[in-house]
Amino acid sequence: MEALKGKKVLVTGGANGIGREIVNFFCRAEAIVAFCDIDKKAGEKLEQELSIHNCRFIHANVSQKSDVINLMEGLFSLWNDIDIIINNVGIGLFAPIEDIDIEDFERVININLRTAFITSKMLAEQRSKNNNALYGRIINIASTRYLMSEPNSEAYAASKGGLVSLTHALAASLAKYKITINCISPGWIENGDYSKLSQTDHLQHFSGRVGLPADIARYCIFLCQPENDFINGQNIVIDGGMTKKMIYTE
């Protein structure tokens, strides 16, 4: 991971779950890391835990576009450029469509999808002012729900499907700035007590286990290696094989 030493990294939604592990991995790679989250207590706690690294927490509510804009402008003022953006932030909303307000749907789209658009757009604008950079990475964290659904998941599915499509569109538009853009679609990643999972939970996966946040963080590190620039515009499914499993009911 020495190739990432000194790279300037932004992780959105970095205080908990997958985002927290991504922050940890990039810190261990000796990158310069900033992460944002609405959870101020968890964010400050993680920043303290990683105090030996060059890591900072920025409190932000990305449902407000002004917070996203201020976040990016602040980092450009501090760093001038951003090498890596991990658009991880996301919320779920699972309720009958009859009960979901339009405003609720818009909030999910704004957090999960619009944030990624704003961070990417602002990085492109910054690069247009100083197009000497030879390296850049954007990774969008989507979900296997972009292609498979259960009832009452419209807002989440729409936001994650949008991220997959946004990814290949950005890859085309930002190629001139030497930025590769890829998407990771995790399956079941357990962010809680892994020991409480049942054997049935694990064995329904071809890999024989439920996923861990580290499974996603490792692939982020892989995609950010400078030599892996031929992977571009792709959506990588990391789900232990679940989306390839044929299921019949008896």
N, C-alpha and C positions, 0 to 999 in steps of 0.2 A: 504493500500500500504506500510505499515511499513516493510514488509518482504523484500522489495527492497532497503531499506536504506543502503547506502554504496556499493551497487553493482556497478561494473564498466561496463559502457555501451558505445558501439560505435554505432552511427547511421550514415549511409552513405546517402548523399543527404538530409541533415537535415535542410537546411536554409529556405526552402519554402514548402508550401503545406502539404501533409501528413507527410513528414519527420519533418517539423517544429512542428507539433502538437505532434508527438511522442517524440521529444526532450522535449517539455513542460511537457508532462505527466511524463516522467521519472525524470525530475528535481523536479516536485512537490512530487514525491515519495522519494525524497532525495537520489536518486542515484548519482553516480559520472559519469558525462556524457561528452563524447567527440563526436562532430559531424563534418563531413567534407562536403564540397560543393565547386563547382567551382565558385559560386556566392559569391565573397568575401564581397561585400557591404552588402548583406542580412545576410550573416553569422556573420559578425562583429556586425551588428545591433542586431541580436538575442542574441549573447553572452552578449552584453551590457544590454539588457532587462532582462537577466537571471543572472545578476551579483551577486545577493544575493545567488545563488545556486553554487554548484561545477560543473561548466559547461565551457567547452572550445571549441572554434571553430578552426578547422584546414583547411586551404585552400588547396584544392587538386583537380586535374583534373584526375578523375579515368579512363578516356579513355586511360591514360598512365599507364601501369602496374607498372612502377617504382614509381609512386605516391602512388599507393595502397600499395606496398611493404614498402615504406618509412613510410606511415601512420601507418601500423601495427607494424613495428619495433620500431617506436617512442613510441607507446603506451605500448609495452612490456617493453621498457626501463624505462618508467615512472611508469607503474603499475605492471609489471611482468606477469600479466594475464589479460584476459578480461572475464567477466562473461556472458555478453549478447552482441550479435551482431545483429543489425537490418539492413539487407541488403535492403535498401529502394531505393537507387539511381536508376534512370531510365529516359530514354528519349524516345520520340516517333518519328516515321518517317512514315508519311502517304503520299504516292505518288504512281502514277502508276508504276508497276514493270518495265515497259519499260524505265522509266526515272531514276530509282535508280541505282547509281553506286555500284559496288561490295564493294568499300571502305565504302560507306554509310551504307550498310548492316552490314559490319564488325564492324563499330563504335557502332552501336546499340547493337550488341551482346557483344562487349567488355565491354560497360558500364553496361548494364542491367544484363548480365549473368556472364561474366568472373570475374567481381569484386566480386561477391558472392562466386565464386569458390576460388579466391585468399584469401579472408578474412577467409573463412572456413578452407582452407588448412593450412594457417599459424597459426590459433588457434590450429588445431590438432597437428602441429609440436611443438608448444609451450607446449601443454599439455603432449606430449610424453616425454618432458624433466623433467616435474614435474607433475606426474600423481596422485597427492594427492587431487586434487580438486573434490568435490562431487556435484558440481552444474555447469550447463552451459546451455545457450539457444542461438539458432540461429533462427531468423525469417526472411524469405525471402518474400518480397512484390512483388507478381506477378500481375495478372489481370484476370478478367473473359474472356479476349480475349485469354486465353490459350485454351479455348474450343469452342469459338464462334467468328465469324469474319464477317467483311464487306470488300468490295474491298479495295485494296491498303494498306494493313496493314501487309504485310508479315514479315518484320523485327521485328516489335514490337511483333507480335504473336509468332514468333519463339523464341524470347528471353524470353518471359513470360512462354511459354510452357516448355522451357528448365529449368526455375527456379523450376517449379513444379516437374519435373523429378529429378533434382538435389537434391531437398529436401529429397525425400525418399531414394535416394542413400546415401546421407550424414548421414541420420538417422541410416542407417545400419552400416556405417563405423565408425562413431564417438560415438557409444553407449558405447564403452569401456572407453571413457573419461567422462562419465556422462553428456554428452551434448545431449539435445533433439533439434531436428530441425523440424520446421513446416513452413508452407507457408500460407500466407493470400492472397486471390485473391479479391481485391475490384471491385465493379461494378462502377457505376457513383458516384464519389465523387467530390463534387463541391469545388474547391479551390478558386474561384473568389467571386463575389458578389452574395450571396445566395438570396438576395431580388429580384434579376432580373429574377429568375426562374419563369416559368409559372405554373399555376395549372395543365396543361397537363403534364409538366415535372414531377411534384410530383406524380400525380395520376397513371402514368404508372407503378409505383412500387407497389407491394403488400403492402408494409409498408406505402404507402401514402406520401412518401417524398423522395427527392434526398438525398444521403448520405453526411456526413460531415467528414472531417479529424479526428475528435474526435472518430467517430465510429470505425476507424481502430486503433487509438492509444489506446483506451480502451481495445481492444482485445489483443494488444501486452502486455499490463500490465497483463491481465488475464493469458496469456500463460507463462509469466515469474514468476508467483507465484510458489514457490518451491513445493507446494503440487500438482501442475498440471503437474507432470512429466509423467503421463500415456498417455498424448496426444503427440504423436511422429510420425513423418513422414507423417503428414497429410497436406492436402490443405483445408483451411477453406474459403468458399466463403461468402463474406459480400457484398450483393448487393440489399438488400430490396426485394429479391425474383425474380429479373428480369430474371435470367437464368432458372427459373422454369415456366416462363410465356409462354403459348402456344399462338402463334400469327398466324392468318390467314389473307390473303389479300382478299378483296372483288372482 
